[in-house]
């Protein structure tokens, strides 16, 4: 019986690590707790604790019941690309880098998030280096990251 409990504990630990590696969970939520639907309305808003929803074993916050329901009906439409990690870093460095949830782009109906500090704004770099080419590179790199 102890062996079974040990295997269950090991499975839970591996699954948790895998989810953390796949998704950028800042402050316990995708996109640092911002409502991912509101990015598509060009007005990103921090979600409310009243509207939390788990999808693919990670938590999302929403600002209203309306945005929560929009997400529930089409979660893939609103998911940040590359698990919410910095799109520029995935493309050029094949690395997961946290983001500033206020630095984003909607391109071809997809949400891309970026690292941004006073000294480095990867979204500006992204725009200066042909985003359509970077997206192809990031897609390839992301596939590799998910396999490891």
LUMGUTOR-11122 format. One record per residue: x, y, z of N, C-alpha, C in turn. Coordinates in pm, whole numbers, padded with zeros to 5 digits, always signed. Layout:
<nodes>
XYZXYZXYZ
...
</nodes>
This chain:
<nodes>
+00082-00120+00000+00000+00000+00000+00087+00126+00000
+00198+00122+00074+00288+00238+00077+00348+00264-00059
+00374+00154-00135+00430+00169-00268+00335+00243-00361
+00207+00209-00353+00105+00275-00436+00097+00422-00402
+00099+00455-00273+00095+00595-00231+00215+00671-00282
+00331+00606-00280+00454+00670-00328+00443+00698-00478
+00390+00603-00555+00373+00622-00698+00273+00734-00728
+00167+00740-00652+00068+00847-00671+00132+00982-00641
+00207+00992-00534+00275+01117-00498+00374+01157-00607
+00450+01062-00658+00546+01089-00764+00475+01137-00890
+00364+01073-00926+00288+01113-01044+00237+01256-01030
+00183+01289-00912+00132+01425-00888+00244+01526-00899
+00360+01495-00844+00474+01587-00848+00520+01609-00992
+00529+01502-01070+00572+01514-01210+00470+01592-01291
+00343+01563-01270+00237+01635-01342+00239+01783-01308
+00257+01816-01181+00262+01957-01140+00380+02026-01204
+00497+01962-01203+00615+02023-01264+00592+02044-01413
+00533+01943-01478+00507+01951-01621+00417+02069-01653
+00310+02090-01574+00220+02203-01598+00293+02335-01577
+00377+02341-01473+00450+02464-01447+00548+02494-01560
+00607+02392-01617+00702+02412-01726+00630+02454-01854
+00510+02400-01876+00435+02431-01997+00373+02570-01990
+00323+02606-01876+00252+02733-01862+00327+02829-01771
+00324+02955-01810+00381+03061-01728+00274+03104-01628
+00290+03056-01507+00191+03082-01403+00250+03184-01305
+00231+03310-01336+00277+03418-01248+00166+03449-01149
+00201+03458-01025+00104+03485-00919-00007+03379-00917
+00025+03257-00964-00069+03147-00960-00165+03138-01077
-00156+03232-01171-00250+03237-01283-00178+03262-01415
-00240+03216-01523-00192+03252-01656-00200+03404-01672
-00105+03461-01744-00101+03605-01774-00102+03689-01646
-00041+03636-01541-00032+03712-01416-00167+03748-01357
-00269+03671-01391-00403+03698-01337-00486+03794-01421
-00433+03835-01536-00512+03919-01626-00617+03834-01697
-00728+03895-01728-00837+03831-01800-00795+03819-01946
-00767+03695-01993-00716+03677-02129-00816+03720-02236
-00943+03717-02207-01044+03760-02305-01033+03910-02330
-01002+03986-02228-00998+04132-02242-00882+04180-02330
-00780+04097-02349-00675+04134-02444-00733+04149-02584
-00828+04063-02617-00889+04065-02750-00986+04182-02767
-01017+04247-02658-01100+04366-02661-01013+04491-02650
-00882+04470-02661-00781+04576-02655-00787+04656-02525
-00819+04585-02415-00828+04650-02286-00799+04548-02175
-00673+04501-02166-00642+04399-02065-00673+04447-01924
-00745+04364-01851-00788+04396-01714-00749+04279-01624
-00706+04311-01504-00678+04207-01405-00810+04138-01371
-00805+04006-01363-00924+03929-01330-00964+03944-01184
-01083+03899-01156-01142+03908-01023-01143+03768-00961
-01116+03761-00831-01116+03632-00761-01251+03561-00766
-01358+03635-00798-01491+03574-00808-01507+03491-00935
-01420+03516-01033-01433+03451-01163-01305+03376-01200
-01280+03268-01128-01162+03185-01152-01208+03056-01217
-01132+03013-01317-01167+02891-01390-01040+02814-01421
-01045+02682-01401-00931+02597-01434-00951+02536-01571
-00847+02547-01651-00847+02485-01784-00710+02421-01803
-00706+02299-01845-00581+02225-01864-00496+02228-01736
-00563+02217-01623-00500+02214-01491-00429+02343-01450
-00459+02453-01514-00404+02582-01472-00518+02680-01450
-00495+02777-01365-00601+02872-01328-00596+02999-01411
-00714+03044-01446-00735+03170-01517-00827+03256-01433
-00804+03387-01438-00895+03481-01373-00966+03561-01482
-01090+03595-01454-01169+03674-01547-01230+03792-01475
-01251+03898-01547-01301+04021-01485-01453+04021-01468
-01522+03944-01552-01669+03938-01545-01717+03797-01578
-01840+03773-01547-01901+03644-01583-01908+03630-01736
-01927+03741-01805-01934+03740-01952-01803+03690-02012
-01689+03743-01966-01561+03700-02023-01528+03557-01983
-01566+03518-01863-01549+03379-01820-01625+03286-01914
-01750+03319-01945-01830+03235-02033-01777+03233-02176
-01726+03346-02224-01664+03347-02357-01547+03251-02361
-01465+03253-02257-01350+03163-02250-01395+03016-02245
-01493+02988-02163-01541+02850-02149-01590+02793-02282
-01648+02876-02366-01702+02830-02494-01595+02815-02602
-01480+02880-02586-01375+02870-02688-01238+02898-02624
-01194+02812-02532-01068+02841-02461-00946+02854-02552
-00938+02774-02656-00820+02781-02744-00811+02916-02816
-00923+02980-02837-00923+03111-02902-00850+03215-02817
-00859+03202-02685-00807+03305-02595-00674+03268-02528
-00629+03146-02547-00506+03102-02482-00386+03182-02533
-00301+03230-02442-00178+03295-02488-00089+03192-02557
-00022+03235-02660+00070+03146-02731+00187+03111-02640
+00243+02993-02665+00363+02945-02595+00343+02941-02443
+00223+02904-02402+00195+02888-02260+00199+03016-02180
+00197+03130-02250+00203+03259-02181+00346+03306-02152
+00444+03234-02205+00583+03278-02191+00613+03383-02298
+00723+03454-02283+00761+03560-02377+00782+03503-02517
+00704+03550-02612+00711+03502-02750+00848+03529-02811
+00905+03643-02782+01036+03680-02837+01145+03585-02786
+01144+03556-02658+01244+03466-02599+01228+03324-02652
+01106+03280-02672+01083+03147-02729+01140+03143-02870
+01117+03247-02948+01162+03251-03087+01314+03257-03098
+01377+03348-03026+01520+03371-03047+01612+03291-02956
+01565+03259-02838+01655+03192-02743+01609+03052-02705
+01490+03013-02752+01435+02883-02718+01429+02865-02566
+01393+02975-02497+01387+02974-02350+01254+03030-02303
+01211+02980-02188+01091+03033-02124+01131+03150-02036
+01073+03265-02065+01101+03388-01991+00967+03446-01950
+00958+03493-01823+00833+03552-01776+00800+03678-01855
+00680+03728-01836+00632+03841-01916+00582+03954-01827
+00564+04067-01890+00489+04177-01831+00351+04168-01895
+00247+04133-01819+00116+04111-01879+00059+04231-01955
+00116+04349-01934+00069+04466-02008+00135+04481-02144
+00232+04396-02174+00302+04404-02302+00259+04285-02386
+00180+04313-02487+00117+04205-02562+00090+04249-02706
+00051+04151-02784+00010+04177-02922-00092+04071-02962
-00194+04115-03033-00287+04022-03097-00249+04024-03244
-00210+03908-03295-00170+03896-03435-00238+03772-03493
-00308+03793-03602-00381+03682-03667-00470+03607-03567
-00534+03684-03478-00628+03626-03383-00565+03550-03268
-00434+03569-03245-00365+03499-03138-00299+03599-03044
-00296+03562-02916-00238+03647-02812-00092+03610-02788
-00004+03710-02800+00139+03694-02772+00174+03788-02658
+00245+03737-02560+00288+03816-02445+00440+03833-02449
+00489+03942-02385+00631+03976-02395+00689+04022-02262
+00819+04000-02249+00897+04050-02136+00918+04199-02159
+00908+04278-02052+00927+04422-02066+00968+04480-01931
+01082+04550-01931+01126+04626-01814+01161+04765-01863
+01213+04847-01773+01255+04982-01814+01363+04977-01920
+01447+04874-01916+01562+04867-02007+01539+04780-02131
+01452+04684-02120+01432+04590-02231+01283+04574-02258
+01245+04601-02383+01109+04578-02427+01115+04481-02544
+01090+04352-02517+01103+04253-02623+00994+04266-02730
+00884+04331-02698+00781+04352-02801+00834+04446-02909
+00904+04551-02870+00962+04641-02970+01065+04568-03055
+01145+04483-02992+01243+04404-03067+01172+04309-03163
+01067+04248-03116+00985+04156-03196+00936+04226-03322
+00882+04347-03304+00827+04421-03418+00935+04462-03518
+01057+04481-03471+01166+04523-03560+01230+04407-03635
+01192+04283-03603+01258+04168-03663+01162+04074-03736
+01067+04126-03807+00974+04045-03885+00901+03941-03799
+00796+03984-03732+00720+03893-03645+00672+03765-03713
+00636+03773-03842+00587+03652-03909+00695+03544-03916
+00821+03586-03929+00933+03491-03930+00959+03441-03788
+00953+03531-03691+00974+03493-03551+00867+03394-03504
+00745+03411-03549+00638+03319-03510+00668+03178-03560
+00714+03166-03683+00750+03033-03734+00861+02970-03650
+00961+03050-03616+01072+03000-03534+01023+02963-03394
+00939+03049-03337+00886+03023-03202+00800+02896-03203
+00721+02876-03307+00639+02755-03316+00727+02630-03315
+00835+02632-03393+00928+02519-03394+00993+02499-03258
+01040+02608-03199+01105+02599-03068+01008+02550-02961
+00885+02597-02967+00786+02558-02866+00758+02408-02875
+00752+02355-02996+00734+02211-03013+00846+02134-02945
+00969+02183-02960+01085+02120-02897+01077+02130-02745
+01039+02246-02695+01027+02266-02550+00923+02170-02493
+00812+02153-02561+00705+02066-02510+00747+01918-02508
+00839+01881-02596+00886+01743-02600+00984+01711-02488
+01050+01812-02436+01153+01789-02332+01096+01783-02195
</nodes>
